[in-house]
Amino acid sequence: MQKLMDDVILYHGSYCEVQNPDLKQCAKYKDFGRGFYLTTSHKQAENFAKISTGKAISNKITSPDQTYGVVSVFRFQHSRELQVKCYPFADKDWLHCVVGHRKQDMFADVVQELENFDIISGKIANDRTNATITTYMAGVFGKIGEESADRICISLLLPERLQDQFCFRANEAIACLTFVESEQIWL
């Protein structure tokens, strides 16, 4: 898990260039809640740009003729005191955080505890892992939150293969990002 240090380069994949992130436009019910998501993995950002573009075309947000996604590149400069929560491993605490943010009324205590964090980082539960987490939330592995259900879900996610993600949840955190450039990723 990459630590968030000064001058680290972070990538954001989307259907469009993002120079000035706006938290009001960020979707709810993502892994770490509403926020602007970035990763240290250029490949992960490329994949997300392709997925995001496909969804934007399907939802008629962008032209059906668009043949590219966009990876926006940012430099992080820690210029203020921020509250940062890091999940270095895909473990029980990470799983409960992800499920609590994706599904209302699940692990509400965990979501409440994280309310005041400016940045949350950890492994990414991407579209490849979504089926496993959805199966867990349906109770197929056992009662949600029980040790055996948690263990089964985490083992199926192959946590050692998951990339990192950083969720910038506050404007103070966004202010630490400097837009560097963007590049088109062909679909």
N, C-alpha and C positions, 0 to 999 in steps of 0.2 A: 504494500500500500504506500503510494507516494505521499509524502508529507507536504503540506501547504506551506512553502517557504518563499521568501522574496525571490522575484525574477523567474518563478516557475511558469512555464508556458502551459496554458489550458485551452482546450478546444471545445467548441459548441457546434453540433450538427443541427441543421434546420433546412427548411425549404427556401429560406431567404437569408441574406446577410443580416447580422445583428451587431450593430456598433454600440448602441446604447440600450442595454437590457432594461426592461420595464417590468417590475414584479407584478403589476396589475394585469399584464397580459399572460402571465405564466399560469399553466393549468394546475388545478387542485388534484389531490389524490394520486400524487406521484410518490416514489419510494420514500423520500424524506420530506414530503409535504410540498406546498407551493414554494417555488423558487426557480432561479435560473441555474440550470444544470450544465456542468462542464466536466471534462475528463482530461487526464494526462495522455490518453491514448488517441493518437490521430486516427488510427484504424477504427476505433469505436465511434468516434465522431463522424467519420465517413459513413459507417453503417447507419448511424442514426439519421444523418442527412438524407440518405436514400429512403428510409422508412418514413421520415417526416414529410418528405416531398410526396410520396405516394398517398399518405393520409390527407395532405393539403389538397391534392388533386381530387381525391374522392369526396372531400367535404366542400369542394368548389371554392376553396380559399385562394387558389392560384390557378393559372391556366392549365387546361388538360394537355397543352402542347409543351409544357415545361419539361425539359429533358435533363435537368441537373438539380442537385441539392447544393448546399453551401456549408462549408466549414469556416466558422469565424474563429480567429485566433486572438487570445488575450494573454497579457502578462499580468501576473499578480504581484502587487507591491503592498506589503503589510504596513499601512500608513496610520492605523488606528487600533485601539483595543477592541478586539472582537471576541465574542463567545463562540467557541468552536467545539463541536462534538465529533469525535472520530470513532468509527467502528472499523478497526483494523482487520477484523476477520468476519466472515459470514458465519456468525454464531447465533445462538438463541436471542441475544439482545438485538442484534441486527435484524433478524427475521421478524421479531415482534414490532420493531420500529417500522419496517417496510409494510407489514400487514396492517398495522395501526393507521398508517397514512393512506393506504389504498382502500381500506374498508371502514366506513364510519362505524363507531361503537365497538370496534375491536381494539383492545389494548389502549383504551382511552387514557389510562394513567401514564403510559409511556409517551403518548402524543403530548399530553399536558406537560410532562417533565421537559420535553424538548422545545416547548413554545418559545422560550427566550434565547435560543441559540441563533446566532447570525449565519453560521455555516455548519452544515452537517456533511460529513464525508464518510465514505465506506464503499463496499463492493456494489457493483451495479447489478440489479436484477432486471436484465433486458428482455427483449421479446422471446429469446430462446429459453429463458427460465420462467417466463410468465405462466406457462401451463402447469409447472410444478407448484408455483405459489398459489395459483387459482385452485388447484386440487387440494392443497393444504387448507385454504380458506373454506373449502366446501366440506371439510371434516373427513375426507377420505382416509387420511393417515391416522385418524384418531381425533380425540377432542383437541381443538385448537388451544395451544398453549401448554399442553401436556408434554413432558420430556420426551416420550417416545415419538409423538407426532412431530415435534421439533427436530429430533435427530433424523428421522426418515426424510423429511423435507430437505434439510440442509445437506444430507449425503447425496441426494438426487440432483442437487444444484451444481455439484462439482465445484465447490467454492474456490478451489485453487486455480480455476480457469477464469474466474470472474474479474473483469476490469474494475478500475476505480471510478468514482463519480464524486463531484462536489456540488452541493446544493447551496447556492447563495440566496439566503432567505430574507435578508434585510438590506435596505438601501445603503447602510454603512459598509456592508460587505461588497456590494456592487461598486461602490466608490473606490475600492482597492483594485479594480480591474481596469486595465488600459487596453483598448482595442489596438491590435497590431496590423492585421490584414485579414482578408478572406480569400477563399478559393472555391471555385466551382468543382463539384464532384459529379461526373457524368453517370447517369443511371444505367 
